[in-house]
């Protein structure tokens, strides 16, 4: 991580490894099929979370740099048709995430910037993936508009 991040920013996504609710499906909810790009499908095949993600370890995702873009994007969702960001209202990280967006050096601001760059790349040759990912996110999660300074 860039050294310009504040100490508080380092703690933002550390919470994810403890919470892990985005990689876990509660009883009574349908499985979540993770939307994959063409390249991700070649590497990973198929990812479907029925109870716990098969790649969920004690400290979070075990895929490292091969983590699917849709998972990297979470707790955000992106609508490529309106170019708007949304967030999963069930994510306990979101109040702090939104507050951190006021600081351009925060972990949340760096995450959002990274996602914007990834979306720009995917928009060139994977627009259908972006649409599928947003459709899944909007059907599965309780998404709300992100109030962003970006």
Residue frames as qw, qx, qy, qz and C-alpha x, y, z in Angstrom:
[[0.000, 0.888, 0.459, 0.000, 0.00, 0.00, 0.00],
 [0.326, 0.687, -0.070, 0.646, 1.18, 3.52, -0.65],
 [0.473, -0.163, -0.530, 0.684, 2.96, 5.02, 2.33],
 [0.087, -0.235, 0.010, -0.968, 0.78, 8.14, 2.17],
 [0.553, -0.481, -0.575, -0.363, -2.23, 6.32, 3.63],
 [0.348, -0.586, 0.383, -0.624, -3.20, 7.24, 7.14],
 [0.047, -0.167, 0.939, -0.297, -3.04, 4.64, 9.92],
 [0.562, 0.243, 0.487, -0.622, -6.86, 4.62, 10.06],
 [0.654, 0.468, -0.317, -0.502, -7.00, 3.76, 6.34],
 [0.235, 0.338, -0.911, -0.020, -4.97, 0.58, 6.85],
 [0.265, 0.052, 0.844, -0.464, -7.72, -0.72, 9.07],
 [0.592, 0.257, -0.039, -0.763, -10.61, -0.28, 6.62],
 [0.779, 0.230, -0.471, -0.345, -10.28, -3.49, 4.61],
 [0.120, 0.265, -0.892, 0.345, -8.72, -5.39, 7.52],
 [0.551, 0.025, 0.471, -0.688, -12.30, -5.62, 8.79],
 [0.748, 0.283, -0.351, -0.487, -13.22, -7.74, 5.75],
 [0.446, 0.261, -0.849, 0.112, -11.05, -10.64, 6.88],
 [0.124, -0.005, 0.777, -0.617, -12.91, -10.67, 10.18],
 [0.575, 0.242, 0.210, -0.752, -16.45, -10.13, 8.82],
 [0.106, -0.130, 0.917, 0.363, -16.37, -12.33, 5.69],
 [0.498, 0.423, 0.589, -0.477, -20.13, -11.93, 5.20],
 [0.491, 0.620, -0.259, -0.555, -19.68, -11.14, 1.50],
 [0.328, 0.375, -0.848, -0.179, -18.13, -14.61, 1.01],
 [0.076, 0.111, 0.935, -0.328, -20.79, -16.41, 3.04],
 [0.426, -0.260, -0.476, -0.724, -24.41, -17.15, 2.14],
 [0.375, -0.133, 0.629, -0.668, -26.86, -17.36, 5.02],
 [0.181, 0.246, 0.952, -0.009, -29.37, -20.20, 5.23],
 [0.311, 0.691, 0.573, -0.312, -32.45, -19.55, 3.15],
 [0.220, 0.790, -0.211, -0.532, -30.67, -17.42, 0.54],
 [0.896, 0.437, 0.072, 0.017, -29.96, -18.71, -2.97],
 [0.751, -0.175, 0.222, 0.596, -26.39, -19.43, -4.09],
 [0.128, 0.908, -0.098, -0.387, -24.44, -16.52, -5.54],
 [0.816, 0.331, 0.254, 0.400, -22.86, -17.13, -8.95],
 [0.298, -0.685, 0.167, 0.644, -19.81, -14.86, -9.19],
 [0.609, 0.786, 0.079, -0.068, -19.69, -13.04, -12.52],
 [0.646, -0.384, 0.407, 0.519, -16.38, -13.71, -14.26],
 [0.322, 0.743, -0.325, -0.489, -14.70, -12.02, -17.21],
 [0.883, 0.392, -0.239, -0.100, -13.52, -14.18, -20.10],
 [0.378, 0.557, -0.653, 0.347, -9.97, -14.29, -18.73],
 [0.407, -0.361, 0.625, -0.559, -11.20, -15.13, -15.22],
 [0.916, 0.090, 0.116, -0.373, -13.34, -17.98, -16.60],
 [0.746, 0.469, -0.464, 0.088, -10.26, -19.45, -18.29],
 [0.161, 0.471, -0.703, 0.508, -8.30, -19.36, -15.01],
 [0.310, -0.158, 0.671, -0.655, -11.01, -20.17, -12.48],
 [0.089, -0.249, -0.938, -0.223, -13.76, -21.95, -14.41],
 [0.392, -0.626, -0.433, -0.517, -16.81, -21.18, -12.33],
 [0.145, 0.065, -0.643, 0.750, -17.31, -19.66, -8.87],
 [0.511, -0.517, -0.421, -0.542, -20.55, -20.18, -7.03],
 [0.029, -0.239, 0.685, -0.688, -20.97, -19.47, -3.34],
 [0.556, -0.379, -0.663, -0.328, -23.51, -21.85, -1.88],
 [0.627, -0.706, -0.299, 0.141, -22.56, -21.45, 1.80],
 [0.368, -0.787, 0.250, 0.427, -18.92, -20.26, 2.00],
 [0.543, 0.757, -0.332, -0.144, -16.70, -19.35, -0.93],
 [0.975, 0.006, -0.058, 0.214, -14.25, -22.18, -1.63],
 [0.572, 0.458, -0.187, 0.654, -11.47, -19.57, -1.70],
 [0.358, -0.813, 0.079, -0.453, -12.25, -18.09, 1.71],
 [0.648, 0.091, -0.601, 0.459, -9.40, -18.62, 4.16],
 [0.490, -0.582, -0.495, 0.419, -8.99, -17.62, 7.79],
 [0.241, -0.499, -0.030, 0.832, -7.63, -14.20, 6.82],
 [0.418, 0.631, -0.011, -0.654, -9.84, -13.60, 3.76],
 [0.824, 0.529, -0.039, -0.199, -9.58, -14.49, 0.08],
 [0.721, -0.360, 0.497, 0.322, -6.86, -16.97, -0.85],
 [0.707, 0.582, 0.320, 0.242, -6.84, -15.99, -4.54],
 [0.451, -0.454, 0.137, 0.756, -4.61, -12.96, -4.02],
 [0.063, 0.430, -0.319, -0.842, -4.01, -11.14, -7.32],
 [0.115, -0.108, -0.855, -0.494, -6.30, -13.59, -9.14],
 [0.174, 0.446, 0.676, -0.560, -9.34, -12.51, -7.14],
 [0.268, 0.567, 0.653, 0.425, -12.17, -11.89, -9.65],
 [0.086, 0.265, 0.051, 0.959, -12.88, -8.26, -10.49],
 [0.490, -0.564, -0.411, -0.523, -16.46, -8.54, -9.22],
 [0.732, -0.496, -0.385, 0.263, -15.10, -9.61, -5.82],
 [0.463, -0.015, -0.115, 0.879, -12.47, -6.85, -5.86],
 [0.109, -0.459, -0.271, -0.839, -15.22, -4.34, -6.64],
 [0.577, -0.623, -0.512, -0.129, -17.32, -5.39, -3.65],
 [0.168, 0.494, 0.753, -0.400, -18.82, -3.72, -1.58],
 [0.244, 0.488, -0.132, -0.828, -19.38, -1.57, -4.64],
 [0.576, 0.435, 0.677, 0.145, -21.47, -2.27, -7.72],
 [0.049, -0.421, 0.300, 0.854, -21.10, -0.41, -11.01],
 [0.588, 0.613, 0.497, -0.176, -23.78, 0.29, -13.61],
 [0.442, -0.114, 0.472, 0.754, -21.99, 0.64, -16.98],
 [0.186, 0.648, 0.605, 0.424, -25.08, 2.11, -18.64],
 [0.173, -0.951, -0.208, -0.149, -25.37, 5.07, -16.26],
 [0.535, 0.433, -0.399, 0.606, -21.70, 5.03, -15.13],
 [0.452, -0.670, 0.192, -0.557, -22.84, 5.17, -11.50],
 [0.330, 0.176, -0.858, 0.351, -21.49, 3.38, -8.45],
 [0.715, -0.493, -0.154, -0.471, -23.66, 1.75, -5.83],
 [0.065, 0.392, -0.832, 0.386, -22.88, -0.13, -2.62],
 [0.559, -0.300, -0.768, -0.087, -24.29, -3.09, -0.77],
 [0.385, -0.663, 0.091, -0.635, -26.24, -1.65, 2.14],
 [0.911, -0.384, -0.132, -0.067, -25.59, -4.82, 4.17],
 [0.717, 0.266, -0.330, 0.553, -21.82, -4.27, 4.21],
 [0.507, -0.787, -0.251, 0.247, -20.82, -2.99, 7.67],
 [0.582, -0.149, 0.144, 0.786, -17.79, -1.30, 6.11],
 [0.275, 0.641, 0.457, 0.552, -19.80, 1.24, 4.12],
 [0.223, -0.957, -0.184, 0.032, -20.23, 4.07, 6.66],
 [0.530, -0.628, 0.295, 0.487, -16.45, 4.25, 7.13],
 [0.560, 0.213, 0.549, 0.583, -15.84, 3.73, 3.40],
 [0.170, 0.829, 0.402, 0.350, -18.07, 6.66, 2.46],
 [0.354, -0.917, 0.008, 0.185, -16.50, 8.85, 5.14],
 [0.627, -0.372, 0.404, 0.553, -13.01, 8.01, 3.87],
 [0.528, 0.559, 0.458, 0.447, -13.93, 9.15, 0.36],
 [0.052, -0.996, -0.076, 0.001, -13.50, 12.72, 1.68],
 [0.396, -0.728, 0.482, 0.283, -9.75, 11.97, 1.99],
 [0.707, 0.607, -0.299, -0.204, -8.05, 11.37, -1.39],
 [0.216, 0.545, -0.793, 0.166, -5.25, 9.48, 0.41],
 [0.666, -0.214, 0.542, -0.465, -7.56, 7.04, 2.19],
 [0.292, -0.073, 0.941, 0.157, -7.85, 3.34, 1.48],
 [0.469, 0.586, 0.617, -0.237, -11.43, 3.83, 0.26],
 [0.322, 0.835, -0.131, -0.427, -10.35, 6.53, -2.21],
 [0.045, -0.504, 0.801, 0.321, -7.53, 4.31, -3.47],
 [0.414, 0.190, 0.889, -0.034, -9.94, 1.38, -3.80],
 [0.469, 0.731, 0.379, -0.319, -12.44, 3.45, -5.76],
 [0.193, 0.784, -0.412, -0.421, -9.70, 4.84, -8.02],
 [0.206, -0.283, 0.913, 0.211, -8.42, 1.35, -8.68],
 [0.457, 0.412, 0.777, -0.132, -11.92, 0.15, -9.52],
 [0.387, 0.816, 0.060, -0.426, -12.46, 3.09, -11.88],
 [0.063, 0.625, -0.683, -0.373, -9.22, 2.14, -13.68],
 [0.309, -0.011, 0.949, 0.061, -10.28, -1.51, -13.89],
 [0.469, 0.618, 0.556, -0.297, -13.69, -0.54, -15.21],
 [0.281, 0.786, -0.262, -0.484, -12.10, 1.69, -17.86],
 [0.046, -0.391, 0.872, 0.290, -10.05, -1.28, -19.05],
 [0.328, 0.239, 0.909, -0.090, -13.01, -3.68, -18.96],
 [0.419, 0.679, 0.272, -0.538, -15.21, -1.17, -20.79],
 [0.178, 0.585, -0.573, -0.546, -13.01, -1.56, -23.87],
 [0.416, 0.215, -0.817, -0.337, -13.57, -5.29, -24.42],
 [0.225, -0.196, -0.929, 0.218, -15.73, -6.70, -21.60],
 [0.319, -0.165, 0.045, -0.932, -18.77, -4.42, -21.54],
 [0.725, -0.225, -0.508, -0.406, -21.09, -7.45, -21.45],
 [0.578, -0.120, -0.674, 0.445, -19.25, -8.68, -18.34],
 [0.032, 0.045, -0.343, 0.938, -19.81, -5.31, -16.63],
 [0.550, -0.179, -0.217, -0.786, -23.52, -5.45, -17.48],
 [0.751, -0.189, -0.627, -0.086, -23.87, -9.04, -16.21],
 [0.428, -0.040, -0.609, 0.667, -22.00, -8.18, -13.02],
 [0.198, -0.096, 0.206, -0.954, -24.27, -5.21, -12.31],
 [0.674, -0.198, -0.412, -0.580, -27.38, -7.27, -13.05],
 [0.694, -0.171, -0.669, 0.203, -26.27, -9.94, -10.56],
 [0.250, -0.001, -0.479, 0.841, -25.29, -7.34, -7.96],
 [0.332, -0.130, 0.019, -0.934, -28.55, -5.41, -8.28],
 [0.739, -0.208, -0.481, -0.423, -30.65, -8.58, -8.09],
 [0.727, -0.140, -0.613, 0.275, -28.75, -10.14, -5.20],
 [0.385, -0.168, -0.425, 0.802, -27.75, -7.22, -2.98],
 [0.053, -0.896, -0.422, 0.129, -29.62, -4.27, -1.50],
 [0.537, 0.109, 0.107, 0.829, -27.66, -1.64, -3.43],
 [0.063, -0.914, -0.285, 0.280, -27.78, 2.11, -2.76],
 [0.485, 0.805, -0.045, 0.339, -26.15, 5.00, -4.66],
 [0.699, -0.241, -0.159, 0.655, -22.59, 5.78, -3.60],
 [0.005, 0.998, 0.057, -0.020, -22.02, 9.39, -2.66],
 [0.813, -0.042, 0.127, 0.566, -18.60, 9.93, -4.15],
 [0.089, -0.861, 0.121, 0.486, -16.23, 12.86, -4.53],
 [0.468, -0.208, 0.660, 0.549, -14.54, 11.13, -7.51]]
